[in-house]
Amino acid sequence: MKVPFFDLKRQYNTLKDDVWQSIQEVMENTAFSGGPFVQKLEQELADFNETQFAVGVNNGTNAIQLALLALGIGPGDEVIIPANTFIATAWGVSYVGATPVFADCDPHTWNIDPAEAESKITPQTKAIMGVHLYGQPFNVKALKQICDKHNLHLLEDNAQAMGATYEGKRVGQFGTMSTTSFYPGKNLGAYGEGGAVFGQFKEHGETIQMLKNHGSKERYHHEVLGFNMRMEGLQAAVLSVKLPHLINWNNRRREIAQAYHEAGNPKLQFQRPEPGAESVYHLAVVIPSDKKAFLAHLDAEGVGYAFHYPIPCHLQQAYAHLGHKVGDFPHSEYLASNCVSLPMFPEMTDEELSRVVEVLKKF
Ligand SMILES: Cc1ncc(COP(=O)(O)O)c(C=O)c1O
């Protein structure tokens, strides 16, 4: 039996009727760009994350850009981010003209190491943006303390952890603002591109609404240099159908992750949770004792896998001008060289799960 790394089609099959009905409603209302379906979703998202606002936008990368712009962060400023994240975290910082300053991860939690982050603070630093990597909340308490001490904004890149909790509260509500992505493969994925910005200060939400809509509050009156970063009505309608299922889907992801842990193979290192953190396992990443042998084993047994992410941000060619070299962030580099992502999606069958567990045990 082959087990795929991921299969989006299965979820679509379970939602087909509701999704098509919602799509038809958008069509009937010709509410294609922004509009009532986006507004409805924004309220549902703000309620979900217990924030003062949520603004739906065109993707998770631009969500980061808009959050930083709303805080007035720009050229000459620095934002501290983990070296081991999807590159988009860094793009958001670069798009506003600020400099991403990388910090290494903790070797066990694989999330940004608070002490490392603090050591990177300079007079130019304006914010620390943590990433709840693979669905696992970062050390919110420690980063918040550091930000408060140095008068910095805490931001959360929550693209991978919608629904995860830290000390009983959903992540995405701890920072001055947080952002998420609705890329199709995310725990809450659109049928196309999408993203959102969340926050606790309504004025930030108003600024972002204006920025995403050509810098305009009133049609054809443009107060500032704006963008077309609106969310599509179709994506909002699909997301409103999917959001009520997110908790169940995340619970199934937790079951899968737990079964992988309980396979109990000491040759596999798992991501260690922060105290008080409950992951939603966007990904099930392991570090095997011998990557080459492990991949050969998965290939032979027909189990799919992927790598998240094989090159850390500081060693990407796009950031060569920052002058980093191999060895600058050893824990991030080790993770990049050795990480293997196992099959993880809520629609995995019990049979498939048992099969992967058996394969993990046999390694
Ligand atoms: C950590 C992280 N940040 C940002 C993004 C960017 O989101 P998008 O692809 O919607 O632009 C993603 C996902 O792609 C991500 O995983």
The ligand as an SDF file (V2000), in Angstrom:
LIG
                    3D

 16 16  0  0  0  0  0  0  0  0999 V2000
    5.6330   30.5520    7.4600 C   0  0  0  0  0  0  0  0  0  0  0  0
    4.9860   31.1070    6.2410 C   0  0  0  0  0  0  0  0  0  0  0  0
    4.9290   32.4380    6.0860 N   0  0  0  0  0  0  0  0  0  0  0  0
    4.3410   32.9960    5.0070 C   0  0  0  0  0  0  0  0  0  0  0  0
    3.7800   32.2300    4.0180 C   0  0  0  0  0  0  0  0  0  0  0  0
    3.2690   32.9130    2.8020 C   0  0  0  0  0  0  0  0  0  0  0  0
    1.9640   32.6730    2.4900 O   0  0  0  0  0  0  0  0  0  0  0  0
    1.4560   32.7400    0.9590 P   0  0  0  0  0  0  0  0  0  0  0  0
    1.9780   31.5560    0.2550 O   0  0  0  0  0  0  0  0  0  0  0  0
   -0.0330   32.7220    1.1270 O   0  0  0  0  0  0  0  0  0  0  0  0
    1.9250   34.0160    0.3730 O   0  0  0  0  0  0  0  0  0  0  0  0
    3.7970   30.8330    4.1550 C   0  0  0  0  0  0  0  0  0  0  0  0
    3.1640   29.9120    3.1800 C   0  0  0  0  0  0  0  0  0  0  0  0
    3.3240   29.8550    2.0390 O   0  0  0  0  0  0  0  0  0  0  0  0
    4.4360   30.2540    5.2750 C   0  0  0  0  0  0  0  0  0  0  0  0
    4.5130   28.9400    5.4260 O   0  0  0  0  0  0  0  0  0  0  0  0
  1  2  1  0
  2  3  1  0
  2 15  2  0
  3  4  2  0
  4  5  1  0
  5  6  1  0
  5 12  2  0
  6  7  1  0
  7  8  1  0
  8  9  2  0
  8 10  1  0
  8 11  1  0
 12 13  1  0
 12 15  1  0
 13 14  2  0
 15 16  1  0
M  END
$$$$
